[in-house]
Amino acid sequence: MKLSALCLLASIWFSLAACGDEGESGTDAAPAEPLPVGNAASGKEVFMGTCFTCHGDDATGIEGSGTNLTVSEFIRTKTDAELVEYIKVGREMNDPLNTTGIAMPPYGANPMLTDQDLADVVAYLRTVQREP
């Protein structure tokens, strides 16, 4: 099975799993926890264990599977907190903001990732950025 098909299947599975009752979100909700400080070295390990499947082991992307993260304007223009939230939610194939037509599964298809893991991945992605 091609990697793009695996990413698609993972995306569908996690999308379906996310359809459960999430409860009401009223004014009684607890304040959001501050974002942990990311560690790029740990983030590279997480990336190599999860994200590389679609984005390649050098973050330059895999055609038909995941976009090049090293020259991503999206990454350059978002805060660390925004990127962590994006990774948590992912992006559907048909999302109007999706420029690739490829789904980004929530948590990169790894629901075991913690906020610390995600902050570490973002810190790592900051280190691989280069001018487009």
Secondary structure by P-SEA (a helix, b strand, c coil): ccaaaaaaaaaaaaaaaacccccccccccccccccccccaaaaaaaaaaccccccccccccccccccccccccccccccaaaaaaaaaccccccccccccccccccccccccccaaaaaaaaaaaaaacccc
